[in-house]
Amino acid sequence: ILKMKLFSININGRERFAVMFEWASGTKPDSPFSMNDYEKLGAVIAKIHKASDDFACNYQRQTLGIDYLINNPLKMIEGSCDPKMFSFFKEIADRIKEDINRFEKSGLDMGVVHDDVTFDNLHIDEDGEIIFYDFDSGGVGYRALDLQGWAVFDKETAPKQEAFIKGYRTIREINDNDIFASADLHAANEFWGIGVDLDRRILQKEKDGVNYFMENKKTSFQGFLNYLDKKL
C-alpha cells in the first residue's frame, strides 16, 4: 500500500486538490506488449475490482455515469464548435447513450474503477508484481470502463481484449454484457476526455486552435463509427 498526502493548491483563483503518492517501486514496462502482458493486466484489474466490491466512503465524488461521461462534455462541445461539427458529435453521443441504456437493462456491473488502465500508469517490480498509480480519473462507475474496450475497434487489436478478459476471469467473473458494453463506454470516456481538454487548455487558444483540436477528435472517432456500423 502506497502512502499518500492530500493537499490543496490555488490555480488561477480556484482551489484545486492534489494527491502526492509515495514512489511506486519498479519500472514502467516497454512496448510492444504481448498477449501474456494483457492477460496479467486483466488479472490485476480484477483484483482491484474484487477488493473494492464492498468499498464505501463518506466523501462524495460524481458517479462516472452518462451525465458525467457524455452529457456534460457535450454541452461544452456545443459551445466550442460550429453546428455541423456539433451535429457529428451529438449523433455519436446519442448512439452511445442508446447502447448504454440497452446494456443497463441487462445489468452492468458498477463499482470502483481506475478508468485509465494503460501500461503507462503502472510499474512492474523485481518480483513481477504490478503497481498501479494515476487514479485521478477514477471513481465509482461502470466496471466496463476498465475492460480495454478500445481494442475491439480494430481486428488486429481485438485479441488484446480477449487476453485481458481471460486474465480477468481467473480472479473475478464478469458478464459478457459488460464486455460488449466496453466499446461504447470507451467512446463515452473519450467524450469526457474532450471535455477535460477543452476546459483546461483548448478553450484558452485562438479559434483556429480549437477547430484543429475538434477536427482531430472527429477523426479519432471515425474508428468507433466504423465499429458501430459493422455491429449494426
Disulfide bonds with the S-S distance in Angstrom:
none
